[in-house]
Amino acid sequence: MKIPVIHGNIERRILINYTADAEVVRQILPFPFRPKIYKDKAIVGICLIRLKQVKPKSLPDFIGVSSENGAHRIAVEWDENGEVKEGVYIPRRDTSLRLNTLVGGWLFPGVHHLAKFNVKEENGHYHIDFLSSDQTGISIDAKEISDLNEHSIFENLANASAFFEKGSLGYSPNKDQFDGLKLQTYRWEMKALEVSHLRSSFFENESLLPKGSVVFDHALLMTEIEHEWHSVPTPGG
């Protein structure tokens, strides 16, 4: 799917990250993707992102649209033209904007599910929850801190930030192909979050991910990031 370059502002982006059993994740990934391994674990998670003034880059900002969005992500690798590529596979996208559900998978990459978002942000504290039309949901409470929690698989904030910066290329399922988008940020800056409450119906679904195979690791925050989205071809296409 080829679309114009999309420009906008990431007003807030929270990455909720889990470690997962690599073989379990391998079984739920479609070809040609495989889990990207870090210290013998797959890395999966959820991106909660508020986008502002999103529109084709050639058009003025005032016609841009805004939305709250959730994307379930799996860090992946695949082979393409004799090289190992890396990015994220996004099995599910949710959005507050009905327009996204109408054009997603058609004029814009990735099928989107309509969801109701509840967001409260004040003095470095964040509460976000959403519930989609098929009852998929998430809820998180978190606050900004100076570094990752000591139990994280990543040694420090810089290591975690570098890992996720390499995941700028994302693919979403659409019928018999994958819609691809590459995120290009004008700067890259992450902060750490301390999570006091977290629920995810997707990652707590034991019919998909057996109990104990997925464990919360840490959460990260980005704010006020000017960015572009670039469409990319299907892997190997």
Protein Blocks (a to p, Z undefined) as FASTA:
>chain_A
ZZdddddddfbacdddddddfklmmmmpccfbdcddeehiacddddddddehiacfkbcf
klpccdddddddddddddeehiacdddddfbccdfblklmmmgoilpgciaddddddddd
eehiacdddddfkopacdddddddfbdcfkbmbfblmlmmmmmmmmmpccddehjaccdd
ddddfbdcddddddfbdcdfklmmmklmgghiaccfbdcddehiacdddddddehZZ
